[in-house]
Amino acid sequence: MQKDDNNDDTTPGNVVNFTTTVLSDGTIQVEGSSNQNYTFLSTEQYLLKSFVYVEDGGTLTVQPGTIIKGDKTTKGTLIIKRGGKIQANGSAANPIVFTSAEAVGSRNPGDWGGIIICGKAPINLPGGEGQIEGGPDALYGGTNAADNSGSLQYVRIEYSGIPFQPNQEINGLTLGGVGSGTIIDYIQISFCGDDSYEMFGGNVNLKHIIAYKSTDDDFDTDNGYTGKIQFGVVLRDANIADVSGSNGFESDNDAAGSTVTPITKPIFSNISIFGPKQDTNYVVNSNFKRGAHLRRNTQTCIYNSLISGYPVGLLIDGTNCENNASASDLQFKNNIIASCNTPLAVASGSTFNISTWFNDITLEIAFNTTMQI
């Protein structure tokens, strides 16, 4: 690891740097926190021990082709705090890889934490900020919708998603209150032990993304997330699903399903979700649930996309979501649902006629639904 020569000596507060140790195989073990600028070099390999924090004022730069591993025993995780930045820009020929430190052939979902980025964009929690999921000492949320936490491009994150404690798993890529000034492009999450991508508020946009054989949900959006996600592919393993119920899309306004603002309203377009079922008779893990579970007052919009191979295709769950759908705040247009045992569903006891709503909105010619971002 290289400490940059252009550090800003005027950084307020105490100067803190990562603790680094060269292990017997030459790997550089990284732990602790830094509010200074550091570079991970492609000529080295790195091991994240425990929670590794990039603090306010610090920038972590990762060169193309660099390999960074997460330690299983200490739940190695990379956390970018509010005001910190990551510049991890690989290329198609030289991607940056975050992977398990376990031996090749012995790697499994949930071997290490993952990447968590916390920003200063609006969320809908009380007071406008919250503690990020998964156990780190990191707050997210603020008032700067254009906040810039850096850039991730051509990055592969694999075998992440370790459970820190019950119901406090770390996702492949967690984005909390991340603003639109941040670039997330050409990302692949593979073999994650929890959600591939989870966005807690903020409005960062994502493009060209892959979720490959993860355990829980592929796209989980909560707490006022309003970004756009375009050009995505999901492929599931029929044998691997989470006890909480695995979905392609899962979206809540907040945990209570309240009307607090900003309302969760992601816009998904050009997403292909290939679920676990090859056809409706194919036997899969019983924890697979829905291609899209829209609940708790979300206003999620999905356009020009494919949902295939789930027990249930689309579930509009709850009166608030049904009202959002009727008011065209929640939209589902120009999509295909295929090879799902129950293509359309509502909550038990609901009188909402989802088939009529679906036919009405899918027969519309929806202009400008391909969201270029």
PyMOL commands that set and color helices and strands:
alter all, ss='L'
color gray80, all
select helices_A, chain A and resi 126-128+319-326+354-362
alter helices_A, ss='H'
color red, helices_A
select strands_A, chain A and resi 2-3+19-22+28-34+38-40+45-54+59-62+67-70+77-80+85-89+96-100+115-118+130-131+139-140+150-158+173-176+183-190+197-200+206-212+219-222+228-235+249-251+267-274+290-295+301-303+306-308+312-317+331-333+336-338+342-346
alter strands_A, ss='S'
color yellow, strands_A
deselect
rebuild
show_as cartoon
